[in-house]
Amino acid sequence: MIYTKKKNLSRYLGQSPALDAAIHKILTCDLNELTMGRNEINGDETFVNRFDYDTIPQEEAKWEGHKAYGDVHVLLEGTERIGVSNVDSLIKTIEKPEEDFIGFRGEVQAWFPMTPEDVLIVYPEDIHMVKVSVAECVHVKKCCFKFKV
């Protein structure tokens, strides 16, 4: 897992070509111009999902994990908290391989406050709980870059 500021993101180039493609897109494009839904970068190796939502109380949030992809979370507007726990500390509840989705239950080990300046990169061992409100529910505009691991 990597939690950093957007201005420091180039420091993480070189880990994998798929992650590099996501980082280059974040650093060189106006992400506000992305269309809602899936936007292609490099086929199934790297792509970005653009979506909006309202944050929710922690009690309503769900865990999610992935086997094939890592995620790069980037907010365009709003704030949220993202909870992260190591896969070994949680209990698997559901798996949908066709969606690269695994659900879990358990406690949050660490919280990461997200603003448009922050970037959170999670790998398959980093199970994450997104959309969690900071103080009150707010509208969020977000990009989630998917990179094959």
C-alpha positions in Angstrom: 0.0 0.0 0.0 1.1 3.5 -0.8 -0.4 6.7 0.7 1.1 9.9 -0.7 0.4 13.3 -2.1 -0.2 13.7 -5.8 2.8 15.9 -6.1 5.1 13.0 -5.0 3.5 10.3 -7.2 6.3 10.2 -9.7 8.5 8.7 -7.0 6.6 5.4 -7.4 7.3 5.0 -11.1 9.1 1.8 -12.0 7.3 -0.8 -10.0 5.3 -2.2 -12.9 4.4 -1.0 -16.4 0.7 -1.2 -15.6 1.1 1.0 -12.5 3.4 3.4 -14.5 0.6 3.9 -17.0 -1.8 4.9 -14.3 0.7 7.3 -12.7 1.5 8.9 -16.0 -2.2 9.4 -16.7 -2.8 11.0 -13.2 0.2 13.3 -13.7 -0.4 14.4 -17.3 -4.1 14.5 -17.9 -7.0 16.6 -16.7 -8.9 13.9 -14.9 -12.1 16.0 -14.8 -12.4 15.4 -18.6 -12.8 11.6 -18.2 -16.2 10.3 -19.1 -18.3 8.5 -16.4 -17.6 4.8 -16.3 -14.6 2.9 -17.7 -11.9 4.9 -19.6 -9.2 3.0 -21.5 -5.5 3.5 -20.9 -3.9 0.2 -21.9 -6.7 -2.3 -22.4 -7.1 -4.7 -19.5 -3.7 -3.9 -18.2 -4.6 -0.4 -17.0 -7.9 1.5 -17.1 -9.7 4.0 -15.0 -13.3 4.1 -13.6 -14.7 7.6 -13.2 -17.7 7.9 -10.8 -19.5 10.0 -8.3 -21.2 9.1 -5.0 -22.2 10.4 -1.6 -20.1 9.3 1.3 -21.8 7.0 3.9 -21.4 6.3 7.6 -18.8 3.6 8.5 -21.6 1.3 9.6 -22.9 1.1 6.1 -19.6 0.7 4.3 -18.4 -2.7 2.9 -15.0 -4.2 2.5 -13.6 -5.0 -1.0 -10.6 -6.8 -2.2 -9.2 -7.9 -5.6 -7.0 -10.7 -6.9 -6.0 -9.5 -10.4 -5.8 -5.7 -9.9 -4.5 -3.1 -7.7 -6.3 0.2 -7.3 -5.2 3.8 -7.3 -7.8 6.0 -5.6 -7.8 9.7 -6.6 -10.5 12.2 -5.6 -11.4 15.1 -7.9 -13.8 16.7 -5.4 -14.9 16.1 -1.8 -13.4 14.1 1.1 -13.7 10.6 2.4 -11.9 8.1 4.6 -10.7 4.8 3.3 -10.1 2.0 5.7 -7.5 -0.6 5.0 -6.7 -3.9 6.6 -4.3 -6.7 5.6 -6.1 -9.7 4.0 -4.9 -12.0 6.7 -6.7 -10.1 9.4 -10.2 -10.3 7.8 -12.7 -13.1 7.1 -13.7 -13.7 3.4 -17.5 -13.6 2.9 -18.0 -13.7 -0.8 -16.0 -14.0 -4.0 -17.0 -13.0 -7.5 -14.1 -13.9 -9.8 -15.8 -12.5 -12.9 -15.8 -9.0 -11.3 -12.5 -9.4 -9.5 -14.3 -8.8 -6.2 -13.9 -10.3 -2.8 -16.0 -9.3 0.2 -14.7 -9.5 3.8 -15.7 -8.8 7.3 -13.6 -7.6 10.2 -12.0 -4.5 11.8 -10.3 -1.6 10.1 -6.5 -1.5 10.9 -5.8 1.9 9.5 -7.8 4.9 8.2 -6.6 7.2 5.4 -8.2 10.6 4.9 -8.6 11.4 1.3 -8.8 14.9 -0.4 -8.0 15.8 -4.0 -4.3 16.1 -3.1 -4.0 12.6 -1.8 -3.4 9.3 -3.6 -3.9 5.8 -2.1 -2.5 2.8 -4.0 -3.7 -0.6 -2.7 -2.6 -4.1 -3.8 -4.5 -7.4 -3.5 -3.3 -7.9 0.1 -4.7 -4.4 1.1 -8.4 -4.9 1.6 -10.2 -1.5 1.6 -13.4 0.1 2.7 -14.3 3.2 0.6 -16.9 5.9 0.6 -16.7 6.5 4.4 -17.7 10.0 5.5 -15.2 12.1 7.4 -17.6 14.1 9.6 -20.8 14.3 7.5 -21.9 12.8 4.2 -20.6 14.8 1.2 -20.6 14.3 -2.6 -17.4 12.9 -4.0 -16.1 12.9 -7.6 -13.6 10.1 -8.0 -11.3 8.1 -10.3 -10.2 4.6 -9.4 -7.4 3.4 -11.6 -7.1 -0.3 -12.0 -3.7 -1.8 -12.8 -3.0 -5.5 -13.3 -0.7 -7.2 -10.8 
